[in-house]
């Protein structure tokens, strides 16, 4: 059938050292992966399977992955005709996923049937957008958000993906959350998740960039993008941040990237900077207030080099 013939995807399978898994999945997300799965492989390796639209330049992606994981990576390509379609694959993937606990407050589940007395349940199935809680940067942002959002706060989630951070803020009592994404497909997915989690009264999902943020100033702005994008956006974020507000910035690799973001925060008057690092990834929390007001025990202040 014609619509089935149209369903041709490219699949790339990458086997690489476990410590490189995050940068490989991030590279796949940057290239617009439609779905990604990570499994443990022998010898402390992982096997990452990612699907792409037929138009994606996977050769370019391959070069990039070889560059970031020098010497150790085995990459296979396949061009698939999937009679059952990618959506079936995503459904099966969601059925196999287990709910994950994040921070001390959240339980993120791919399916709606999960209940918890102790934790706030967010239903976020794996779809064609980034942010299901499985990536360390999303987790770090959620952990920061749970220490910062107070009832009545207004929040901007810049680059919302699935909407996960926006929904977390809403469930912590934020009175209004604006979730912005420049990718129309992410916007649709985030809207679906907001409806699924019955948060439509608090969270508004908007297609656009930071200039589309409709209700400045904000008590909290979260941006889990990449370091280069963040550096360019810091002045605009600070301009729409309430004086007592906080920035939560992630998608930043430790080392020079973190240093650049810290410098740009300081140049824009954000002097209280705390950081959380896990593996390669750093999340920075910046504000203008007394640092004891926002620091969580795991934070290490003002040392961008680790
Ligand atoms: N907030 C989610 C998703 C992060 S992925 C999480 O923490 O898991 C980053 C998202 O930001 C993508 O959906 C991408 O489309 C969007 N994005 C990247 N740069 C952007 C920009 N300058 N303005 C708006 N959205 C942006």
Boltz pocket constraint, residues with backbone or C-beta under 6 A from the ligand:
constraints:
  - pocket:
      binder: B
      contacts: [[A, 129], [A, 130], [A, 131], [A, 132], [A, 133], [A, 137], [A, 138], [A, 141], [A, 157], [A, 158], [A, 159], [A, 160], [A, 161], [A, 162], [A, 163], [A, 164], [A, 165], [A, 180], [A, 181], [A, 182], [A, 183], [A, 186], [A, 208], [A, 209], [A, 210], [A, 224], [A, 225], [A, 229]]
      max_distance: 6.0
